[in-house]
């Protein structure tokens, strides 16, 4: 997570941190392969992270699948009630955003 001068943690940066760290742990050919398996390009992912883009649900699911769970859906889209889809109790953060579509 990134701490801003005010001492607050930027949620936008922290939600992408695991994805960024995962990608940075891969060499460029592996990053490109990961993106291709997710149905996109590494350029699109990097641009989306830099612009703090809210990735679509299908892409977020692909991130989790193709990273072997190292980047979870909850990491990149905490606004979605993944616990409902996974059959678990809803997280407080997700439950405050019911009705959000992505």
C-alpha positions as CSV (number, residue, x, y, z in Angstrom):
1,X,0.0,0.0,0.0
2,X,1.1,3.5,-0.7
3,X,0.9,6.0,2.2
4,X,0.0,9.5,1.1
5,X,1.4,12.7,2.8
6,X,-1.8,12.9,4.8
7,X,-1.0,9.5,6.3
8,X,-3.9,7.8,4.5
9,X,-3.3,4.7,2.4
10,X,-4.4,5.0,-1.2
11,X,-6.9,2.2,-1.8
12,X,-6.4,2.5,-5.5
13,X,-2.7,1.8,-5.3
14,X,-3.0,-0.9,-2.7
15,X,-5.7,-2.9,-4.7
16,X,-3.3,-3.1,-7.6
17,X,-0.1,-3.8,-5.6
18,X,-0.3,-7.6,-5.6
19,X,-0.9,-7.6,-9.4
20,X,2.1,-5.2,-9.8
21,X,4.3,-7.3,-7.6
22,X,3.3,-10.5,-9.4
23,X,4.0,-9.0,-12.8
24,X,7.3,-7.6,-11.6
25,X,8.4,-11.1,-10.4
26,X,8.1,-12.4,-14.0
27,X,10.4,-11.8,-16.9
28,X,9.0,-9.9,-19.9
29,X,8.3,-13.1,-21.9
30,X,6.4,-14.5,-18.9
31,X,4.5,-11.3,-18.4
32,X,3.4,-11.3,-22.1
33,X,2.4,-15.0,-21.7
34,X,0.4,-14.3,-18.6
35,X,-1.4,-11.4,-20.3
36,X,-2.1,-13.5,-23.4
37,X,-3.6,-16.3,-21.2
38,X,-5.8,-13.7,-19.6
39,X,-7.0,-12.6,-23.0
40,X,-5.3,-9.2,-23.1
41,X,-1.9,-7.6,-23.5
42,X,0.8,-6.7,-20.9
43,X,0.5,-3.1,-22.2
44,X,-3.2,-3.0,-21.4
45,X,-2.6,-4.3,-17.9
46,X,0.3,-1.9,-17.2
47,X,-1.7,1.0,-18.6
48,X,-4.7,0.0,-16.5
49,X,-2.6,-0.2,-13.4
50,X,-1.0,3.2,-14.0
51,X,-4.3,4.9,-14.7
52,X,-5.9,3.1,-11.7
53,X,-8.5,1.5,-14.1
54,X,-11.1,-0.7,-12.7
55,X,-10.5,-4.0,-14.6
56,X,-13.6,-6.0,-15.7
57,X,-14.7,-8.9,-13.7
58,X,-13.8,-11.5,-16.3
59,X,-10.3,-10.2,-16.6
60,X,-9.9,-10.1,-12.8
61,X,-11.0,-13.8,-12.7
62,X,-8.4,-14.6,-15.3
63,X,-5.7,-12.8,-13.2
64,X,-6.5,-15.1,-10.3
65,X,-6.6,-18.3,-12.4
66,X,-3.5,-17.6,-14.4
67,X,-1.5,-16.4,-11.4
68,X,-2.3,-19.6,-9.6
69,X,-4.1,-17.6,-6.9
70,X,-1.2,-15.2,-6.2
71,X,-3.4,-12.3,-7.4
72,X,-6.9,-12.9,-6.1
73,X,-10.1,-11.3,-7.3
74,X,-10.4,-9.6,-4.0
75,X,-7.0,-8.0,-4.5
76,X,-7.9,-6.2,-7.7
77,X,-11.7,-5.6,-7.3
78,X,-12.5,-5.3,-3.6
79,X,-15.8,-3.6,-4.6
80,X,-17.3,-6.9,-5.8
81,X,-18.9,-9.3,-3.3
82,X,-16.6,-12.2,-4.2
83,X,-17.5,-14.0,-1.0
84,X,-21.1,-14.4,-2.2
85,X,-19.9,-16.0,-5.4
86,X,-17.5,-18.2,-3.4
87,X,-20.2,-19.1,-0.9
88,X,-18.5,-17.4,2.1
89,X,-19.7,-14.6,4.4
90,X,-19.4,-11.2,2.8
91,X,-16.5,-9.0,3.7
92,X,-17.5,-5.6,5.3
93,X,-15.9,-3.7,2.4
94,X,-17.7,-5.6,-0.3
95,X,-21.0,-5.6,1.5
96,X,-21.1,-1.8,1.5
97,X,-20.9,-1.8,-2.3
98,X,-23.8,-4.0,-3.1
99,X,-25.2,-3.5,-6.5
100,X,-21.9,-2.5,-8.1
101,X,-21.5,-3.9,-11.5
102,X,-18.2,-4.2,-13.4
